[in-house]
């Protein structure tokens, strides 16, 4: 089992910045990929950024958001710059792990990000 806990959400003005953090605990040695997703009411959860064997970003955040991992601390971060109102969503931390035969998918509880003047 892997437990994920996000922090760092809040209210920010358009053009501002926020840094989300996600702390992983439990069977962290088996984690392969860590990612950030977001969801707004009435829409599907969407991938924002992922860090595994490669790093990937949604087109809508490319150049503005940066995902980073500190494996020594079992942390993943999402630095969000030049925030726009359309970035408003609940942001979820995600981890994929494997024991060699099966894959497991874990989620945090989510943190609200609101971009508004």
N, C-alpha and C positions, 0 to 999 in steps of 0.2 A: 504493500500500500504506500501511496505517496500523498502527502497532505500539502496543499498549496494555499498560501495566504497572501492576498494582494493588499497594497496600501498605496497612498499617494494621490488618490482621486480628489476632485473638488471642483470648485467654480473658478473659471478663468476667463478673462476678456479675450475677444478675438485678437489674434496676433501674439498672444502670450504663450507660455511654455508650462509644461507639467512633466514630472518624472514619476512614472509608476514603478513600483517594486513588487516583486513576487518572491516569497521565501518558500523553498521546498524542504520538506522533512520526510522522514521515513526511508523507504528503499530508494534513495536518490542515486545510488551507483548504477542503477539500471536505466536511468533516464537517457533517452537518445535525443529527442527534440523537445524544445520548450518554445512556446509561442504565446502570442497575445491575440485574442479575438475581441470583437465588440458586437453589441446587439442593441437595437432600438426597438421599442414596442411595435409589434405588428410586422417586423421583418426578421429574416433569418440571421442567425449569428454568422458573422463574416470574419475571415482571417485578416488580421492587420499586419502581423510580422511573425516570422518563425526563424528559429536558430537551431540548426542541426548540423548535418554534413554540409549544408549550404545555408545561406541566409536569404530569406525572401520577404518581400513587402507587397502589400496591396498597391495597385497603381495610384490610388487616391492619397496615399501617405508617403510614397516614394520621394525622397529628398527632404522630407519634413520630420519624419520619425526615425529613430534609431533603436534597434534592439541590441542588447548586450547581455552577456552572461558572465558571472563570476562563479566558476565551478567550485572554487575553494570554499566559498560561502554558501553554495547552493542557492544562488540568487539569479533572477533574470530581471532586467530593467527595460522600460520603454521610455525613452526620452522623446517627448512630443513638443515640437517647436512650430511656430507659425500656425497656431491652432485656429480652426475655423468652426463656425456654428454647426456645420454638418459633421464634425467630429464628436459631437455630443452623443454619448452612449454609455451603457454599462460595459466596462472592459473586464475581460476574463483572462486569467492566466491558465495555460494548458500545458500538460506534460505528457509525452508518450514514452513508455518504457517497455522493455522486453526482458523476459527471463530466458530467452533463447528459443523458446518454443511458442510462446504466445505474446501478443502485444496488449498493452493496457493503456487506457486513456483516462487522464485525471483532470479535474477542473477545480479552480478556486471558486469562491463565493461571489466574486465580482466587485468592482469598485466603480462608482458613478463619476463620470467626467462630464461637466457641463460647460460649454463655451458660449458665453452670452455677455452682452454689454449691459 
